[in-house]
Amino acid sequence: MLANNLANASTGGYKSDREFYNIYVAAEASEPADDGTGAMPSQQPLIEKHWTDYSQGVLNPTGNALDAALDGSGFFAVNGPGGILYTRNGSFRVNSAGVLVSADGYPLRATTGLTVQLNSQNPIQIQPDGTVVQDGQAVAQLAVVDFPDRSAINKQGLNYFVNVDPKLSPQASTAVVHQGHLEQSNASPPDLAVRLISVMRQFESLQKAVSIATDMNKSAVEEVAKVSG
C-alpha cells in the first residue's frame, strides 16, 4: 500500500490509501491473567483493512486551458470501457473526433448524460460551474458529482473510482472548477518514505526474532536427543 502511494505521488488527483487499525484480542484476554495480579494479557494493534483518504491535494496552475481542477468535494464523470467512472484528475484533451476526453481517452460526461462535443479547434473556457464555452457559446456543462456515502465507491484502474452500490446515485457537487489548474496527489513522498523504511525495519526485527526462535528450538531438540542417548 505504501509503495503504491509513493509510486503515485506525482499522479494528478490521486487519493492515498491508508490503514485502519483495530485491537487484536486473544482468546485468553477475556479473563484476567492467572498470576494473582489480576492483570489483563497484553493486547496488540493490527491492521484490519485499508481506507481511502479523500482529502484535497494542492491545486497547481498549469497554464493549459484543457486542465481543470476541483476545489471541493466531488468528481468528474467519464464514460469508461465498462460504464461510468469518476476521477479527480482533470488533465483533459480533445480527441480526433472533437470530443473532450480524460488523459486515458475516456469521454467526459455532461450534465445531460451526453459527451462534450466541441465545434472547432478554437480555445475553450471552463467556468467555475463547469460550463464549457467555445466561440462565445455554451457547449455543455461538465458533470461534476459527489457521493454522500464514500463506501459506495471503490478504486478502479488508473486513478478512477466506480460506484459499486447500484442503489446509490451520485448527486450534483458544489465543487468549484478551476480552469488551467491540476490537483496534486495528496500523498506525501517524505512521509511515505519514512513509513516504508519503518516497515522494513520492523520486518527485519521480526525476521531476526523468528531466526532466534528457530535456533532455540533446534538447540532444545539436540539437548533432548543427548539426554535420551
C-alpha positions in Angstrom: 0.0 0.0 0.0 2.8 2.4 0.9 4.8 1.6 -2.2 1.7 2.2 -4.4 1.1 5.5 -2.7 4.7 6.5 -3.2 4.6 5.5 -6.9 1.5 7.7 -7.4 2.9 10.7 -5.5 3.1 12.7 -8.8 -0.2 11.4 -10.3 -2.8 14.2 -10.6 -5.8 13.8 -8.3 -4.6 10.6 -6.8 -6.1 9.7 -3.4 -3.9 7.8 -0.9 -4.8 4.6 0.7 -4.3 4.4 4.5 -4.5 1.6 7.1 -7.4 1.2 9.6 -6.2 -0.2 12.9 -8.0 -2.3 15.5 -7.0 -4.1 18.6 -6.2 -7.8 18.5 -7.7 -9.5 21.5 -6.6 -13.1 22.0 -8.9 -15.7 23.4 -7.2 -15.7 26.8 -7.6 -11.9 27.0 -11.2 -12.3 28.0 -10.2 -13.2 31.6 -7.6 -11.7 34.0 -4.2 -13.2 34.0 -3.9 -16.3 36.3 -0.8 -14.9 38.1 -2.6 -13.4 41.1 -2.2 -9.8 39.9 -5.4 -9.6 38.0 -3.6 -8.0 35.1 -5.0 -8.4 31.6 -2.9 -10.1 28.9 -1.3 -7.5 26.6 -3.3 -6.5 23.5 -1.7 -5.6 20.2 -2.8 -3.3 17.4 -3.4 -4.8 13.9 -4.3 -3.5 10.5 -7.9 -4.6 9.9 -8.4 -3.0 6.5 -7.4 0.0 4.4 -9.3 3.1 3.6 -9.0 5.9 1.1 -8.1 9.4 2.1 -10.2 11.8 0.0 -8.6 15.0 1.3 -7.9 17.5 -1.4 -4.5 18.0 -2.8 -2.8 21.2 -3.7 -4.1 23.0 -6.9 -1.2 24.0 -9.1 -1.6 26.4 -12.1 -0.5 24.8 -15.4 -1.5 27.5 -18.0 -3.2 24.8 -20.1 -6.7 25.7 -20.9 -7.7 22.0 -21.1 -6.7 21.3 -17.5 -9.3 21.6 -14.8 -9.2 21.1 -11.0 -11.9 20.7 -8.5 -11.9 22.9 -5.4 -14.2 21.0 -3.0 -15.7 17.5 -2.7 -16.6 15.9 -6.0 -15.5 14.0 -9.1 -15.5 14.4 -12.9 -17.6 11.8 -14.6 -16.3 9.9 -17.7 -17.5 7.1 -19.9 -15.2 4.2 -19.1 -15.0 0.9 -21.1 -17.5 -0.8 -18.7 -19.6 2.1 -17.6 -19.4 5.4 -15.8 -16.1 6.1 -13.9 -15.2 9.0 -11.6 -11.9 10.9 -11.3 -10.3 13.9 -9.7 -7.6 14.0 -12.5 -8.6 17.0 -14.7 -5.9 16.6 -17.3 -8.1 16.7 -20.4 -7.5 16.8 -24.1 -9.5 16.8 -27.3 -9.5 13.6 -29.4 -9.6 13.4 -33.2 -13.5 13.4 -33.2 -13.6 16.7 -31.3 -14.7 15.1 -28.0 -13.3 16.3 -24.7 -11.7 13.2 -23.1 -9.6 12.3 -20.0 -5.9 11.6 -20.1 -6.7 8.0 -20.8 -9.1 8.8 -23.7 -12.4 8.4 -21.8 -15.1 10.9 -22.9 -16.2 13.3 -20.3 -19.8 13.3 -19.4 -22.0 16.4 -19.4 -24.9 17.1 -17.1 -27.2 15.9 -19.9 -25.6 12.5 -19.9 -24.0 13.2 -23.3 -20.4 13.7 -24.1 -18.8 17.1 -24.5 -18.5 17.7 -28.3 -16.5 20.7 -29.3 -17.4 22.5 -32.6 -13.9 23.7 -33.7 -10.3 23.8 -32.7 -10.7 27.2 -31.1 -9.8 27.7 -27.4 -12.4 26.9 -24.7 -13.3 28.5 -21.4 -14.3 26.4 -18.5 -16.4 28.4 -16.0 -16.4 27.7 -12.2 -19.7 25.8 -12.5 -18.2 23.5 -15.2 -19.8 25.1 -18.2 -17.7 24.8 -21.3 -17.8 27.9 -23.5 -16.4 28.0 -27.1 -16.7 30.8 -29.6 -18.9 32.7 -27.1 -21.4 29.8 -26.9 -22.1 27.4 -24.1 -21.3 23.9 -25.4 -22.0 21.8 -22.4 -21.7 21.7 -18.6 -19.3 19.1 -17.2 -20.9 16.6 -14.9 -19.3 17.1 -11.5 -20.9 14.8 -9.0 -20.3 13.6 -5.4 -21.3 10.7 -3.2 -22.6 11.3 0.3 -21.5 7.8 1.2 -18.0 7.2 0.1 -18.2 3.5 0.9 -20.3 3.1 -2.3 -17.2 3.8 -4.5 -14.1 1.7 -5.0 -10.9 2.5 -6.8 -10.6 1.1 -10.3 -7.8 1.1 -12.8 -5.7 4.2 -13.4 -6.8 6.8 -10.8 -10.6 6.2 -11.3 -13.4 5.3 -9.0 -16.5 3.1 -9.7 -19.9 3.1 -8.0 -20.4 -0.4 -6.5 -23.8 0.3 -5.0 -26.5 0.5 -7.7 -29.0 1.8 -5.2 -26.9 4.9 -4.5 -27.0 7.5 -7.2 -24.4 10.3 -7.4 -25.5 13.8 -6.6 -24.6 17.2 -8.1 -21.4 18.6 -6.4 -20.9 22.1 -5.3 -17.2 21.9 -6.0 -15.7 24.9 -8.0 -13.9 24.1 -11.3 -10.6 25.9 -11.8 -9.5 26.1 -15.4 -5.8 25.9 -16.1 -5.1 24.1 -12.8 -4.4 20.5 -11.8 -4.8 18.9 -8.4 -1.8 17.2 -7.0 -1.8 13.8 -5.3 -2.5 14.0 -1.6 0.4 11.5 -1.0 3.4 13.0 0.8 6.6 11.4 -0.5 8.8 12.2 2.6 6.2 10.8 5.0 5.7 7.7 2.8 9.5 7.1 2.5 9.9 7.3 6.3 7.0 4.9 6.9 8.3 2.5 4.3 11.7 2.4 5.9 10.0 1.8 9.3 8.0 -1.2 7.9 11.2 -2.6 6.5 13.0 -2.3 9.9 10.0 -4.0 11.6 10.2 -6.8 9.1 13.9 -7.3 9.7 13.3 -7.4 13.5 10.6 -10.0 13.2 12.8 -12.0 10.8 15.6 -12.0 13.4 13.2 -13.0 16.1 12.0 -16.0 14.1 15.6 -16.9 13.4 16.4 -16.8 17.1 13.3 -18.9 18.0 14.3 -21.4 15.3 17.8 -21.7 16.8 16.4 -22.2 20.3 14.1 -24.9 19.1 17.0 -26.6 17.3 19.2 -26.5 20.4 16.3 -27.8 22.6 15.8 -30.8 20.2 19.6 -31.5 20.2 19.8 -31.4 24.1 16.8 -33.7 24.4 18.4 -36.1 22.0 21.6 -36.2 24.1 19.7 -36.9 27.3 17.8 -39.7 25.6 21.0 -41.1 24.3 
